[in-house]
């Protein structure tokens, strides 16, 4: 069967305009998926959109279309952005698809048969934009929503409840015996304390709007957002119809989410699965939020970072690189134009781009562009750093420590720049007696660039492919398998390289 890996992003609310937060989660999942494929896994990578609920119904009414028409129109924003950002998802799920409705109703049926669903009455303060109920004690001053700050309204209505309280002890035991279930550790502690504080039953239906999946036992009610939305993770891998596919990929290896939806993924979702006698996902990783130039991102402040705009100006690969290099994954980060320009001009144009240009230009000048023989000379430090970076890459990416993975790759980039300066091939070229040394130095640099192209491919697919082609390969680097190509000394002697073209042009900081 081979080894499998299943990674997901949250499904994004169709009423949102895609911003840096959506891009961040999806790029992180993409890097993980691309790396796992190169590491020989049968990887399944899922993203999609959450299309039901009161907000969509209301927005559709205001724009004079049906909720489905609105969803069909707006979903293209997300699909278009993922294409732009070079996202390699295997499936795109929409909660309005028939396959999803079947899965949701099958999950509901299992919970119903367990006696985990009952009719009660819900009363609470409701925030329409957030689709969230709040207790009196959770509200901000003026009975405002603690999440978005807008006024809430008092709602009292019949509702079906899920007996989440029944699974408190079981979830607690799972958390205590699997400390890696929720990451990073700060989020794990937050969830552990929340569950220890007691779980209450959860309202899972509404009667105040129609745009959702009706309950089979009481069609006046539609399923409330989280029971519907979270099920997408099992829909896409064949639940309930395709058992073979489901058993192949489920449980998911990693749900990557923003920290604002952690409770739904680390408390609600596991209890739904327990009720349905289904395995729990292996890991839920909640990353931090981005501020912009030190300020909270908001529509009213007019500082929402538009990924289309940024990539138009700076390119897709630099944007992907910046997001994962700038801050440790899991912590909050700050997006600033000057920090992005600094990364592009420093790390990408100077350190990496200039290195590739120098090595390829010297290969052309001294060897007619052909890869010289290796001689196994003078490769000690370069080789050991390349092997170390490759090994560390696997550990760091599997831990979702993307910043550390890139730092480890740059250890090799920095060493190569130093190595070039110390061995000074332009000096060796002047002395015919040092021809073997010159060949060895340039071979070592070219071979290290080959391994860099492989390591950089998950992060910057287009730039890595260009570097791969400049080294004389006509295959796709992303289709390479690390097991086969991730060893020192595989660059064929005599291979014709291409003349260098800048991998990353420098950019002006217009401030």
ZAZAVO-172783 format. One record per residue (C-alpha): residue number from 0; x, y, z. Coordinates in steps of 0.02 Angstrom, whole numbers, padded with zeros to 5 digits. Layout:
ZAZAVO-172783
<pt num="NUM" east="X" north="Y" up="Z"/>
...
end
This chain:
ZAZAVO-172783
<pt num="0" east="00000" north="00000" up="00000"/>
<pt num="1" east="00143" north="00120" up="00031"/>
<pt num="2" east="00148" north="00257" up="00162"/>
<pt num="3" east="00012" north="00389" up="00159"/>
<pt num="4" east="00000" north="00566" up="00225"/>
<pt num="5" east="-00159" north="00670" up="00238"/>
<pt num="6" east="-00149" north="00858" up="00271"/>
<pt num="7" east="-00291" north="00986" up="00274"/>
<pt num="8" east="-00320" north="01172" up="00286"/>
<pt num="9" east="-00481" north="01235" up="00363"/>
<pt num="10" east="-00620" north="01264" up="00238"/>
<pt num="11" east="-00630" north="01451" up="00214"/>
<pt num="12" east="-00791" north="01545" up="00235"/>
<pt num="13" east="-00856" north="01589" up="00064"/>
<pt num="14" east="-00909" north="01763" up="00121"/>
<pt num="15" east="-00729" north="01815" up="00158"/>
<pt num="16" east="-00610" north="01899" up="00039"/>
<pt num="17" east="-00450" north="01794" up="00037"/>
<pt num="18" east="-00312" north="01881" up="00136"/>
<pt num="19" east="-00139" north="01846" up="00205"/>
<pt num="20" east="-00207" north="01733" up="00343"/>
<pt num="21" east="-00290" north="01616" up="00218"/>
<pt num="22" east="-00133" north="01618" up="00110"/>
<pt num="23" east="-00022" north="01578" up="00259"/>
<pt num="24" east="-00116" north="01423" up="00314"/>
<pt num="25" east="-00132" north="01358" up="00137"/>
<pt num="26" east="00051" north="01388" up="00090"/>
<pt num="27" east="00107" north="01299" up="00250"/>
<pt num="28" east="-00002" north="01148" up="00208"/>
<pt num="29" east="00063" north="01153" up="00029"/>
<pt num="30" east="00246" north="01149" up="00084"/>
<pt num="31" east="00209" north="01001" up="00198"/>
<pt num="32" east="00116" north="00908" up="00059"/>
<pt num="33" east="00250" north="00943" up="-00073"/>
<pt num="34" east="00387" north="00885" up="00044"/>
<pt num="35" east="00295" north="00726" up="00093"/>
<pt num="36" east="00269" north="00683" up="-00092"/>
<pt num="37" east="00455" north="00706" up="-00124"/>
<pt num="38" east="00489" north="00598" up="00029"/>
<pt num="39" east="00393" north="00456" up="-00055"/>
<pt num="40" east="00222" north="00470" up="00028"/>
<pt num="41" east="00056" north="00450" up="-00059"/>
<pt num="42" east="00000" north="00621" up="00001"/>
<pt num="43" east="-00178" north="00687" up="00000"/>
<pt num="44" east="-00195" north="00876" up="00024"/>
<pt num="45" east="-00367" north="00953" up="00049"/>
<pt num="46" east="-00431" north="01130" up="00052"/>
<pt num="47" east="-00603" north="01204" up="00012"/>
<pt num="48" east="-00744" north="01320" up="00062"/>
<pt num="49" east="-00879" north="01327" up="00196"/>
<pt num="50" east="-01035" north="01388" up="00105"/>
<pt num="51" east="-01185" north="01370" up="00221"/>
<pt num="52" east="-01254" north="01482" up="00357"/>
<pt num="53" east="-01346" north="01640" up="00399"/>
<pt num="54" east="-01213" north="01760" up="00336"/>
<pt num="55" east="-01215" north="01686" up="00161"/>
<pt num="56" east="-01405" north="01685" up="00158"/>
<pt num="57" east="-01408" north="01868" up="00212"/>
<pt num="58" east="-01272" north="01924" up="00089"/>
<pt num="59" east="-01360" north="01833" up="-00054"/>
<pt num="60" east="-01524" north="01919" up="-00013"/>
<pt num="61" east="-01437" north="02088" up="-00013"/>
<pt num="62" east="-01355" north="02056" up="-00182"/>
<pt num="63" east="-01515" north="01988" up="-00260"/>
<pt num="64" east="-01454" north="01811" up="-00293"/>
<pt num="65" east="-01481" north="01640" up="-00218"/>
<pt num="66" east="-01358" north="01579" up="-00085"/>
<pt num="67" east="-01297" north="01447" up="-00208"/>
<pt num="68" east="-01265" north="01578" up="-00343"/>
<pt num="69" east="-01169" north="01683" up="-00218"/>
<pt num="70" east="-01065" north="01533" up="-00164"/>
<pt num="71" east="-01030" north="01483" up="-00346"/>
<pt num="72" east="-00970" north="01659" up="-00384"/>
<pt num="73" east="-00865" north="01689" up="-00230"/>
<pt num="74" east="-00782" north="01517" up="-00224"/>
<pt num="75" east="-00683" north="01571" up="-00378"/>
<pt num="76" east="-00588" north="01699" up="-00272"/>
<pt num="77" east="-00512" north="01558" up="-00172"/>
<pt num="78" east="-00484" north="01440" up="-00318"/>
<pt num="79" east="-00401" north="01580" up="-00416"/>
<pt num="80" east="-00286" north="01627" up="-00272"/>
<pt num="81" east="-00230" north="01447" up="-00243"/>
<pt num="82" east="-00185" north="01434" up="-00427"/>
<pt num="83" east="-00088" north="01596" up="-00415"/>
<pt num="84" east="00006" north="01540" up="-00259"/>
<pt num="85" east="00054" north="01373" up="-00338"/>
<pt num="86" east="-00047" north="01271" up="-00214"/>
<pt num="87" east="-00043" north="01085" up="-00255"/>
<pt num="88" east="-00205" north="01029" up="-00170"/>
<pt num="89" east="-00273" north="00860" up="-00226"/>
<pt num="90" east="-00455" north="00906" up="-00193"/>
<pt num="91" east="-00560" north="01060" up="-00163"/>
<pt num="92" east="-00713" north="01026" up="-00059"/>
<pt num="93" east="-00869" north="01134" up="-00049"/>
<pt num="94" east="-00998" north="01106" up="00087"/>
<pt num="95" east="-01138" north="01128" up="-00041"/>
<pt num="96" east="-01082" north="00970" up="-00135"/>
<pt num="97" east="-01194" north="00817" up="-00127"/>
<pt num="98" east="-01051" north="00705" up="-00069"/>
<pt num="99" east="-01030" north="00819" up="00081"/>
<pt num="100" east="-01215" north="00820" up="00127"/>
<pt num="101" east="-01214" north="00630" up="00124"/>
<pt num="102" east="-01063" north="00624" up="00241"/>
<pt num="103" east="-01138" north="00751" up="00362"/>
<pt num="104" east="-01301" north="00657" up="00373"/>
<pt num="105" east="-01209" north="00491" up="00397"/>
<pt num="106" east="-01109" north="00566" up="00542"/>
<pt num="107" east="-01268" north="00641" up="00616"/>
<pt num="108" east="-01356" north="00473" up="00601"/>
<pt num="109" east="-01218" north="00385" up="00697"/>
<pt num="110" east="-01226" north="00512" up="00838"/>
<pt num="111" east="-01417" north="00498" up="00838"/>
<pt num="112" east="-01411" north="00309" up="00852"/>
<pt num="113" east="-01290" north="00325" up="00998"/>
<pt num="114" east="-01418" north="00433" up="01090"/>
<pt num="115" east="-01301" north="00582" up="01080"/>
<pt num="116" east="-01427" north="00703" up="01003"/>
<pt num="117" east="-01582" north="00773" up="01092"/>
<pt num="118" east="-01704" north="00918" up="01072"/>
<pt num="119" east="-01688" north="01062" up="01195"/>
<pt num="120" east="-01700" north="01250" up="01195"/>
<pt num="121" east="-01558" north="01368" up="01164"/>
<pt num="122" east="-01550" north="01540" up="01239"/>
<pt num="123" east="-01401" north="01652" up="01224"/>
<pt num="124" east="-01320" north="01806" up="01149"/>
<pt num="125" east="-01292" north="01779" up="00964"/>
<pt num="126" east="-01171" north="01868" up="00848"/>
<pt num="127" east="-01233" north="01853" up="00668"/>
<pt num="128" east="-01066" north="01897" up="00581"/>
<pt num="129" east="-00971" north="01767" up="00685"/>
<pt num="130" east="-01114" north="01642" up="00691"/>
<pt num="131" east="-01072" north="01618" up="00875"/>
<pt num="132" east="-01171" north="01608" up="01035"/>
<pt num="133" east="-01096" north="01686" up="01191"/>
<pt num="134" east="-01140" north="01679" up="01375"/>
<pt num="135" east="-01171" north="01838" up="01474"/>
<pt num="136" east="-01000" north="01824" up="01557"/>
<pt num="137" east="-00908" north="01809" up="01390"/>
<pt num="138" east="-00980" north="01969" up="01315"/>
<pt num="139" east="-00880" north="02130" up="01302"/>
<pt num="140" east="-00949" north="02293" up="01371"/>
<pt num="141" east="-01114" north="02343" up="01292"/>
<pt num="142" east="-01154" north="02159" up="01258"/>
<pt num="143" east="-01033" north="02157" up="01113"/>
<pt num="144" east="-00959" north="02001" up="01034"/>
<pt num="145" east="-00789" north="01958" up="01113"/>
<pt num="146" east="-00728" north="01899" up="00942"/>
<pt num="147" east="-00773" north="02042" up="00824"/>
<pt num="148" east="-00834" north="02180" up="00941"/>
<pt num="149" east="-01004" north="02201" up="00858"/>
<pt num="150" east="-01171" north="02203" up="00951"/>
<pt num="151" east="-01252" north="02034" up="00990"/>
<pt num="152" east="-01437" north="01995" up="00998"/>
<pt num="153" east="-01532" north="01889" up="01123"/>
<pt num="154" east="-01596" north="01730" up="01041"/>
<pt num="155" east="-01708" north="01596" up="01112"/>
<pt num="156" east="-01756" north="01450" up="01000"/>
<pt num="157" east="-01780" north="01262" up="01001"/>
<pt num="158" east="-01619" north="01173" up="00956"/>
<pt num="159" east="-01549" north="00998" up="00943"/>
<pt num="160" east="-01402" north="00970" up="01058"/>
<pt num="161" east="-01252" north="00855" up="01044"/>
<pt num="162" east="-01203" north="00772" up="01209"/>
<pt num="163" east="-01025" north="00837" up="01210"/>
<pt num="164" east="-01020" north="00824" up="01401"/>
<pt num="165" east="-01027" north="00635" up="01383"/>
<pt num="166" east="-00854" north="00635" up="01302"/>
<pt num="167" east="-00763" north="00748" up="01424"/>
<pt num="168" east="-00668" north="00612" up="01517"/>
<pt num="169" east="-00625" north="00518" up="01359"/>
<pt num="170" east="-00559" north="00673" up="01273"/>
<pt num="171" east="-00460" north="00720" up="01429"/>
<pt num="172" east="-00379" north="00547" up="01432"/>
<pt num="173" east="-00337" north="00564" up="01248"/>
<pt num="174" east="-00257" north="00734" up="01274"/>
<pt num="175" east="-00158" north="00676" up="01426"/>
<pt num="176" east="-00090" north="00522" up="01338"/>
<pt num="177" east="-00057" north="00613" up="01171"/>
<pt num="178" east="00027" north="00779" up="01210"/>
<pt num="179" east="00067" north="00801" up="01023"/>
<pt num="180" east="-00118" north="00795" up="00977"/>
<pt num="181" east="-00128" north="00985" up="00989"/>
<pt num="182" east="00021" north="01092" up="00942"/>
<pt num="183" east="00114" north="01203" up="00980"/>
<pt num="184" east="00127" north="01165" up="01168"/>
<pt num="185" east="00049" north="01332" up="01220"/>
<pt num="186" east="-00110" north="01284" up="01124"/>
<pt num="187" east="-00107" north="01109" up="01197"/>
<pt num="188" east="-00109" north="01182" up="01373"/>
<pt num="189" east="-00251" north="01299" up="01326"/>
<pt num="190" east="-00359" north="01153" up="01264"/>
<pt num="191" east="-00312" north="01041" up="01411"/>
<pt num="192" east="-00368" north="01176" up="01534"/>
<pt num="193" east="-00528" north="01207" up="01436"/>
<pt num="194" east="-00576" north="01022" up="01439"/>
<pt num="195" east="-00530" north="01005" up="01623"/>
<pt num="196" east="-00648" north="01151" up="01656"/>
<pt num="197" east="-00794" north="01043" up="01596"/>
<pt num="198" east="-00883" north="01019" up="01430"/>
<pt num="199" east="-01062" north="01072" up="01404"/>
<pt num="200" east="-01180" north="01000" up="01275"/>
<pt num="201" east="-01174" north="01087" up="01109"/>
<pt num="202" east="-01316" north="01164" up="01011"/>
<pt num="203" east="-01301" north="01094" up="00833"/>
<pt num="204" east="-01458" north="01156" up="00745"/>
<pt num="205" east="-01546" north="01319" up="00703"/>
<pt num="206" east="-01720" north="01367" up="00645"/>
<pt num="207" east="-01687" north="01551" up="00611"/>
<pt num="208" east="-01622" north="01527" up="00434"/>
<pt num="209" east="-01640" north="01399" up="00294"/>
<pt num="210" east="-01471" north="01395" up="00207"/>
<pt num="211" east="-01396" north="01235" up="00274"/>
<pt num="212" east="-01421" north="01047" up="00280"/>
<pt num="213" east="-01595" north="01006" up="00351"/>
<pt num="214" east="-01603" north="00878" up="00492"/>
<pt num="215" east="-01674" north="00712" up="00428"/>
<pt num="216" east="-01781" north="00689" up="00584"/>
<pt num="217" east="-01843" north="00870" up="00591"/>
<pt num="218" east="-01824" north="00969" up="00428"/>
<pt num="219" east="-01877" north="01132" up="00514"/>
<pt num="220" east="-01699" north="01133" up="00584"/>
<pt num="221" east="-01539" north="01153" up="00485"/>
<pt num="222" east="-01373" north="01091" up="00549"/>
<pt num="223" east="-01269" north="01224" up="00632"/>
<pt num="224" east="-01103" north="01275" up="00556"/>
<pt num="225" east="-00974" north="01168" up="00648"/>
<pt num="226" east="-01060" north="00999" up="00636"/>
<pt num="227" east="-01077" north="01031" up="00450"/>
<pt num="228" east="-00907" north="01112" up="00417"/>
<pt num="229" east="-00791" north="00996" up="00513"/>
<pt num="230" east="-00860" north="00842" up="00427"/>
<pt num="231" east="-00776" north="00899" up="00265"/>
<pt num="232" east="-00615" north="00815" up="00322"/>
<pt num="233" east="-00693" north="00643" up="00312"/>
<pt num="234" east="-00805" north="00680" up="00162"/>
<pt num="235" east="-00655" north="00708" up="00049"/>
<pt num="236" east="-00576" north="00540" up="00090"/>
<pt num="237" east="-00732" north="00440" up="00050"/>
<pt num="238" east="-00841" north="00436" up="00207"/>
<pt num="239" east="-00966" north="00352" up="00211"/>
<pt num="240" east="-00970" north="00271" up="00037"/>
<pt num="241" east="-00790" north="00227" up="-00008"/>
<pt num="242" east="-00725" north="00123" up="00135"/>
<pt num="243" east="-00562" north="00074" up="00053"/>
<pt num="244" east="-00514" north="00255" up="00017"/>
<pt num="245" east="-00570" north="00310" up="00190"/>
<pt num="246" east="-00464" north="00178" up="00276"/>
<pt num="247" east="-00317" north="00224" up="00166"/>
<pt num="248" east="-00309" north="00408" up="00217"/>
<pt num="249" east="-00404" north="00427" up="00380"/>
<pt num="250" east="-00356" north="00476" up="00513"/>
<pt num="251" east="-00285" north="00640" up="00448"/>
<pt num="252" east="-00103" north="00665" up="00492"/>
<pt num="253" east="-00119" north="00851" up="00516"/>
<pt num="254" east="-00258" north="00981" up="00521"/>
<pt num="255" east="-00172" north="01150" up="00498"/>
<pt num="256" east="-00280" north="01293" up="00564"/>
<pt num="257" east="-00275" north="01470" up="00634"/>
<pt num="258" east="-00278" north="01482" up="00823"/>
<pt num="259" east="-00450" north="01567" up="00821"/>
<pt num="260" east="-00535" north="01402" up="00772"/>
<pt num="261" east="-00434" north="01288" up="00884"/>
<pt num="262" east="-00574" north="01242" up="01005"/>
<pt num="263" east="-00687" north="01182" up="00865"/>
<pt num="264" east="-00549" north="01069" up="00798"/>
<pt num="265" east="-00474" north="01008" up="00961"/>
<pt num="266" east="-00635" north="00988" up="01065"/>
<pt num="267" east="-00792" north="00982" up="00957"/>
<pt num="268" east="-00721" north="00880" up="00813"/>
<pt num="269" east="-00642" north="00740" up="00919"/>
<pt num="270" east="-00804" north="00720" up="01017"/>
<pt num="271" east="-00907" north="00707" up="00856"/>
<pt num="272" east="-00787" north="00572" up="00796"/>
<pt num="273" east="-00791" north="00479" up="00962"/>
<pt num="274" east="-00981" north="00477" up="00953"/>
<pt num="275" east="-00971" north="00403" up="00777"/>
<pt num="276" east="-00838" north="00274" up="00828"/>
<pt num="277" east="-00714" north="00347" up="00705"/>
<pt num="278" east="-00526" north="00372" up="00735"/>
<pt num="279" east="-00466" north="00545" up="00788"/>
<pt num="280" east="-00346" north="00648" up="00681"/>
<pt num="281" east="-00164" north="00627" up="00731"/>
<pt num="282" east="-00124" north="00811" up="00753"/>
<pt num="283" east="-00205" north="00983" up="00755"/>
<pt num="284" east="-00080" north="01124" up="00730"/>
<pt num="285" east="-00139" north="01302" up="00766"/>
<pt num="286" east="-00030" north="01440" up="00696"/>
<pt num="287" east="-00027" north="01623" up="00747"/>
<pt num="288" east="-00099" north="01781" up="00672"/>
<pt num="289" east="-00021" north="01914" up="00563"/>
<pt num="290" east="-00021" north="02097" up="00607"/>
<pt num="291" east="00022" north="02226" up="00474"/>
<pt num="292" east="00157" north="02353" up="00513"/>
<pt num="293" east="00124" north="02317" up="00697"/>
<pt num="294" east="-00065" north="02345" up="00687"/>
<pt num="295" east="-00208" north="02223" up="00691"/>
<pt num="296" east="-00272" north="02185" up="00517"/>
<pt num="297" east="-00448" north="02247" up="00486"/>
<pt num="298" east="-00558" north="02305" up="00343"/>
<pt num="299" east="-00599" north="02466" up="00435"/>
<pt num="300" east="-00413" north="02507" up="00457"/>
<pt num="301" east="-00391" north="02474" up="00271"/>
<pt num="302" east="-00232" north="02373" up="00303"/>
<pt num="303" east="-00287" north="02200" up="00245"/>
<pt num="304" east="-00144" north="02122" up="00145"/>
<pt num="305" east="-00207" north="02064" up="-00024"/>
<pt num="306" east="-00102" north="01915" up="-00083"/>
<pt num="307" east="-00142" north="01955" up="-00265"/>
<pt num="308" east="-00069" north="02129" up="-00247"/>
<pt num="309" east="00087" north="02074" up="-00153"/>
<pt num="310" east="00126" north="01934" up="-00276"/>
<pt num="311" east="00096" north="02050" up="-00424"/>
<pt num="312" east="00230" north="02164" up="-00357"/>
<pt num="313" east="00355" north="02044" up="-00277"/>
<pt num="314" east="00320" north="01873" up="-00353"/>
<pt num="315" east="00243" north="01714" up="-00284"/>
<pt num="316" east="00400" north="01624" up="-00223"/>
<pt num="317" east="00467" north="01772" up="-00123"/>
<pt num="318" east="00296" north="01790" up="-00039"/>
<pt num="319" east="00291" north="01604" up="00004"/>
<pt num="320" east="00470" north="01614" up="00070"/>
<pt num="321" east="00439" north="01769" up="00174"/>
<pt num="322" east="00285" north="01701" up="00262"/>
<pt num="323" east="00372" north="01543" up="00320"/>
<pt num="324" east="00545" north="01617" up="00354"/>
<pt num="325" east="00496" north="01773" up="00450"/>
<pt num="326" east="00420" north="01695" up="00606"/>
<pt num="327" east="00418" north="01525" up="00690"/>
<pt num="328" east="00260" north="01434" up="00635"/>
<pt num="329" east="00141" north="01439" up="00782"/>
<pt num="330" east="00184" north="01615" up="00841"/>
<pt num="331" east="00109" north="01780" up="00785"/>
<pt num="332" east="00199" north="01875" up="00647"/>
<pt num="333" east="00207" north="02050" up="00579"/>
<pt num="334" east="00196" north="02085" up="00393"/>
<pt num="335" east="00287" north="02238" up="00333"/>
<pt num="336" east="00339" north="02290" up="00161"/>
<pt num="337" east="00515" north="02335" up="00217"/>
<pt num="338" east="00540" north="02164" up="00299"/>
<pt num="339" east="00484" north="02079" up="00138"/>
<pt num="340" east="00601" north="02186" up="00032"/>
<pt num="341" east="00743" north="02150" up="00154"/>
<pt num="342" east="00715" north="01962" up="00138"/>
<pt num="343" east="00706" north="01969" up="-00052"/>
<pt num="344" east="00862" north="02075" up="-00074"/>
<pt num="345" east="00961" north="01990" up="00065"/>
<pt num="346" east="00919" north="01805" up="00073"/>
<pt num="347" east="00852" north="01778" up="-00102"/>
<pt num="348" east="00940" north="01897" up="-00223"/>
<pt num="349" east="01109" north="01913" up="-00135"/>
<pt num="350" east="01136" north="01751" up="-00042"/>
<pt num="351" east="01052" north="01622" up="-00154"/>
<pt num="352" east="01027" north="01705" up="-00325"/>
<pt num="353" east="01200" north="01781" up="-00333"/>
<pt num="354" east="01279" north="01617" up="-00277"/>
<pt num="355" east="01193" north="01520" up="-00417"/>
<pt num="356" east="01242" north="01652" up="-00546"/>
<pt num="357" east="01425" north="01654" up="-00494"/>
<pt num="358" east="01442" north="01464" up="-00495"/>
<pt num="359" east="01355" north="01442" up="-00663"/>
<pt num="360" east="01450" north="01587" up="-00742"/>
<pt num="361" east="01618" north="01511" up="-00689"/>
<pt num="362" east="01562" north="01340" up="-00752"/>
<pt num="363" east="01529" north="01420" up="-00921"/>
<pt num="364" east="01691" north="01519" up="-00921"/>
<pt num="365" east="01809" north="01381" up="-00867"/>
<pt num="366" east="01723" north="01222" up="-00930"/>
<pt num="367" east="01611" north="01278" up="-01073"/>
<pt num="368" east="01460" north="01254" up="-00960"/>
<pt num="369" east="01491" north="01069" up="-00930"/>
<pt num="370" east="01495" north="00991" up="-00757"/>
<pt num="371" east="01678" north="00957" up="-00714"/>
<pt num="372" east="01739" north="00794" up="-00636"/>
<pt num="373" east="01723" north="00786" up="-00446"/>
<pt num="374" east="01889" north="00708" up="-00393"/>
<pt num="375" east="01816" north="00693" up="-00215"/>
<pt num="376" east="01930" north="00836" up="-00168"/>
<pt num="377" east="01896" north="00979" up="-00048"/>
<pt num="378" east="01715" north="00930" up="-00023"/>
<pt num="379" east="01723" north="00891" up="00163"/>
<pt num="380" east="01635" north="01041" up="00240"/>
<pt num="381" east="01517" north="01070" up="00093"/>
<pt num="382" east="01465" north="00889" up="00085"/>
<pt num="383" east="01438" north="00869" up="00272"/>
<pt num="384" east="01334" north="01031" up="00280"/>
<pt num="385" east="01229" north="00975" up="00131"/>
<pt num="386" east="01196" north="00807" up="00212"/>
<pt num="387" east="01157" north="00890" up="00378"/>
<pt num="388" east="01034" north="01014" up="00298"/>
<pt num="389" east="00944" north="00872" up="00208"/>
<pt num="390" east="00927" north="00772" up="00368"/>
<pt num="391" east="00869" north="00922" up="00470"/>
<pt num="392" east="00746" north="00970" up="00334"/>
<pt num="393" east="00650" north="00808" up="00358"/>
<pt num="394" east="00637" north="00831" up="00546"/>
<pt num="395" east="00592" north="01015" up="00540"/>
<pt num="396" east="00459" north="01000" up="00405"/>
<pt num="397" east="00380" north="00851" up="00492"/>
<pt num="398" east="00373" north="00959" up="00650"/>
<pt num="399" east="00300" north="01104" up="00548"/>
<pt num="400" east="00453" north="01205" up="00600"/>
<pt num="401" east="00462" north="01290" up="00430"/>
<pt num="402" east="00571" north="01433" up="00490"/>
<pt num="403" east="00701" north="01312" up="00558"/>
<pt num="404" east="00694" north="01211" up="00397"/>
<pt num="405" east="00734" north="01366" up="00295"/>
<pt num="406" east="00869" north="01420" up="00419"/>
<pt num="407" east="00950" north="01250" up="00397"/>
<pt num="408" east="00944" north="01267" up="00207"/>
<pt num="409" east="01023" north="01440" up="00221"/>
<pt num="410" east="01163" north="01367" up="00327"/>
<pt num="411" east="01215" north="01280" up="00166"/>
<pt num="412" east="01190" north="01436" up="00060"/>
<pt num="413" east="01298" north="01538" up="00181"/>
<pt num="414" east="01433" north="01405" up="00188"/>
<pt num="415" east="01440" north="01395" up="-00002"/>
<pt num="416" east="01464" north="01583" up="-00017"/>
<pt num="417" east="01605" north="01573" up="00110"/>
<pt num="418" east="01680" north="01420" up="00023"/>
<pt num="419" east="01684" north="01512" up="-00144"/>
<pt num="420" east="01773" north="01660" up="-00067"/>
<pt num="421" east="01899" north="01549" up="00023"/>
<pt num="422" east="01940" north="01433" up="-00124"/>
<pt num="423" east="01936" north="01577" up="-00251"/>
<pt num="424" east="01909" north="01474" up="-00411"/>
<pt num="425" east="01951" north="01629" up="-00516"/>
<pt num="426" east="02126" north="01620" up="-00439"/>
<pt num="427" east="02141" north="01432" up="-00465"/>
<pt num="428" east="02094" north="01457" up="-00649"/>
<pt num="429" east="02252" north="01560" up="-00678"/>
<pt num="430" east="02365" north="01414" up="-00630"/>
<pt num="431" east="02361" north="01263" up="-00748"/>
<pt num="432" east="02437" north="01158" up="-00608"/>
<pt num="433" east="02280" north="01186" up="-00504"/>
<pt num="434" east="02157" north="01123" up="-00634"/>
<pt num="435" east="02103" north="00974" up="-00529"/>
<pt num="436" east="02068" north="01088" up="-00381"/>
<pt num="437" east="01966" north="01206" up="-00491"/>
<pt num="438" east="01865" north="01059" up="-00557"/>
<pt num="439" east="01834" north="00995" up="-00381"/>
<pt num="440" east="01780" north="01164" up="-00311"/>
<pt num="441" east="01656" north="01198" up="-00450"/>
<pt num="442" east="01589" north="01021" up="-00445"/>
<pt num="443" east="01559" north="01038" up="-00257"/>
<pt num="444" east="01466" north="01203" up="-00284"/>
<pt num="445" east="01360" north="01134" up="-00427"/>
<pt num="446" east="01319" north="00976" up="-00329"/>
<pt num="447" east="01269" north="01080" up="-00177"/>
<pt num="448" east="01158" north="01186" up="-00290"/>
<pt num="449" east="01075" north="01026" up="-00353"/>
<pt num="450" east="01034" north="00977" up="-00173"/>
<pt num="451" east="00975" north="01155" up="-00137"/>
<pt num="452" east="00853" north="01146" up="-00283"/>
<pt num="453" east="00781" north="00986" up="-00209"/>
<pt num="454" east="00766" north="01059" up="-00033"/>
<pt num="455" east="00692" north="01224" up="-00093"/>
<pt num="456" east="00562" north="01144" up="-00207"/>
<pt num="457" east="00423" north="01128" up="-00076"/>
<pt num="458" east="00447" north="01311" up="-00024"/>
<pt num="459" east="00480" north="01397" up="-00190"/>
<pt num="460" east="00426" north="01277" up="-00327"/>
<pt num="461" east="00455" north="01392" up="-00477"/>
<pt num="462" east="00626" north="01458" up="-00425"/>
<pt num="463" east="00684" north="01282" up="-00379"/>
<pt num="464" east="00629" north="01219" up="-00550"/>
<pt num="465" east="00725" north="01360" up="-00638"/>
<pt num="466" east="00882" north="01319" up="-00539"/>
<pt num="467" east="00859" north="01134" up="-00580"/>
<pt num="468" east="00849" north="01174" up="-00765"/>
<pt num="469" east="01001" north="01289" up="-00758"/>
<pt num="470" east="01097" north="01141" up="-00688"/>
<pt num="471" east="01053" north="01047" up="-00847"/>
<pt num="472" east="00906" north="00938" up="-00794"/>
<pt num="473" east="00752" north="00926" up="-00904"/>
<pt num="474" east="00643" north="00836" up="-00776"/>
<pt num="475" east="00529" north="00912" up="-00644"/>
<pt num="476" east="00619" north="00934" up="-00479"/>
<pt num="477" east="00456" north="00915" up="-00382"/>
<pt num="478" east="00438" north="00739" up="-00454"/>
<pt num="479" east="00610" north="00690" up="-00388"/>
<pt num="480" east="00610" north="00569" up="-00240"/>
<pt num="481" east="00728" north="00620" up="-00102"/>
<pt num="482" east="00770" north="00438" up="-00069"/>
<pt num="483" east="00840" north="00424" up="-00245"/>
<pt num="484" east="00914" north="00597" up="-00275"/>
<pt num="485" east="00951" north="00662" up="-00100"/>
<pt num="486" east="01129" north="00595" up="-00089"/>
<pt num="487" east="01295" north="00681" up="-00120"/>
<pt num="488" east="01385" north="00652" up="-00283"/>
<pt num="489" east="01245" north="00616" up="-00407"/>
<pt num="490" east="01270" north="00764" up="-00525"/>
<pt num="491" east="01328" north="00685" up="-00690"/>
<pt num="492" east="01501" north="00736" up="-00748"/>
<pt num="493" east="01495" north="00821" up="-00919"/>
<pt num="494" east="01311" north="00874" up="-00902"/>
<pt num="495" east="01280" north="01034" up="-00999"/>
<pt num="496" east="01220" north="01176" up="-00887"/>
<pt num="497" east="01127" north="01330" up="-00945"/>
<pt num="498" east="01193" north="01508" up="-00936"/>
<pt num="499" east="01131" north="01588" up="-00775"/>
<pt num="500" east="00982" north="01705" up="-00772"/>
<pt num="501" east="00938" north="01796" up="-00609"/>
<pt num="502" east="00833" north="01685" up="-00495"/>
<pt num="503" east="00776" north="01833" up="-00390"/>
<pt num="504" east="00794" north="02009" up="-00459"/>
<pt num="505" east="00827" north="02140" up="-00325"/>
<pt num="506" east="00682" north="02255" up="-00284"/>
<pt num="507" east="00677" north="02438" up="-00246"/>
<pt num="508" east="00606" north="02485" up="-00077"/>
<pt num="509" east="00486" north="02623" up="-00120"/>
<pt num="510" east="00435" north="02628" up="00062"/>
end
